[in-house]
């Protein structure tokens, strides 16, 4: 019995000793006091040590896009870490290509600023700002899609390019520990500088879309930041196809309104894919662009119309509909917005038909 | 039951609000290692392996995703359709790769039985033998899953 007690005592003592070593090592080796952060060759600034780089940047009102709120799931918050940052973490590797790892690209949400750190971020991100907005209107477009109009404060003019997106900060609700950010394309035209409209589909069990669809009310205040993204119309002579699925119509509504406002002439066909009639919206508005934009045509299509839909339009998967409408597509441009599955399927069809890969545009957050 | 540190890290990523709003553990208070061992035993008692169940579920998932939200009938036995969202999901175990954010709704045409799962669910079963915790929205009870897929009482050699 005494031997057992001695052995237990030795084990407990050894465990306590090892724990002490770990505590001392962490205090000595892990820097958690103020550190210096250098951004794009600007003068270094002092920031608190030990925080995720994404949070440190956000504190300084520098908004690197992140659609998952720093959970390491979207892979959007890529920055080049030139000094500090430690090794690439297993949580980052799924999002990084080998040449990005070679080029010291990291996910800002996963990098802890423990030591003096130097980073490089695209200059245009320094222009992104945070805004407090008021929910001015909510419109039910379908059973699971809402249009939300967010008004900026007096005197604020929000400048963006048609096709870009903003991030909504979803406040803490339902026991969630921290706000999360989600990206949504702007559907209103850039000429409307006092507000932005977003088209938001309810995602099953989605953090932000549940908030928008179940809790958000007219008059509520929200924080958004933006604008982001390089999904915009290339004003070339090339004919273009726009392909949208579900709420993916949003950036095209902005681009078409902008084209009409500025008199941009370009041959464009907008394909809008949905499952059944109840998934379609804004049809009249989109058909009306046929009068305002020479060279514009609109093709809504249903993949599985309900018997009661009385649908006389195109049917089939949107990829098949595009393929039926166009023969060879060399020299054309394609703009895609929808689910990753729709985008992947469209890219396959478009490249098979001769559209150059660098002429196919879509948002990375999809 | 002692749990390796890697599983503890994975369990932390499975919590409510960590990677997803609902997380992966539901109301299950057991350690991840216990959940894995319990479900592993149940699948073995069915005479199946996790890979068998995942392969059958993957086939239905691929068909649903390929039809971009429209329902599709497979083998005159299953009707499946996907509800896809923008974005992709990482594996909470830290496995490489990202998974399409979608729900797949499956229905047996002969029995009317329904099941909902995600592309990530398929990976979690096949690669990790993880069917999610009790009370998780996407928990798949192994016996119910095998029954839905028509694999009850079949050894791997009988599964096509």
Interface residues (C-beta under 8 A of the other chain):
Chain A: X67 X68 X71 X72 X73 X74 X75 X90 X91 X93 X94 X95 X174 X175 X176 X177 X178 X201 X203 X204 X205 X206 X207 X209 X210 X245 X246 X248 X273 X274 X275 X303 X304 X317 X318 X319 X338 X339 X340 X341 X342 X345 X365 X366
Chain B: X16 X17 X18 X19 X20 X21 X22 X65 X66 X67 X68 X69 X70 X71 X82 X83 X84 X85 X86 X87 X88 X89 X90 X91 X94 X95 X96 X97 X98 X100 X101 X102 X103 X137
